Amino acid sequence: MGLTEPAVRKAVPREKSYFMKDEDGLSLIVWPSGEKTWQLRYWVKEHQEDKKSRERRKTLGPYPLISLKEARERRDEARK
């Protein structure tokens, strides 16, 4: 189950940053300062013959400037 706009809005900072996972690699990072940032996690094979993939992360923007709906749209566009 994915995130909801009220859950994102109510996320409170902690002593250490933490992730709130949505779907298909989209996460919200909540920083100790209270700042919230959307991030996409994805995996890439360096070479076609490689069996292992490397994790990569792409920042999609800050919340609330980027809403949950827009973050999902940016995730879908980035995955293309």
Secondary structure, DSSP 8 states (H G I E B T S, - for coil): ----HHHHHH----SS-EEEE-STTEEEEE-TTS-EEEEEEEEE-SSTT-S--EEEEEEEEEETTS-HHHHHHHHHHHH-
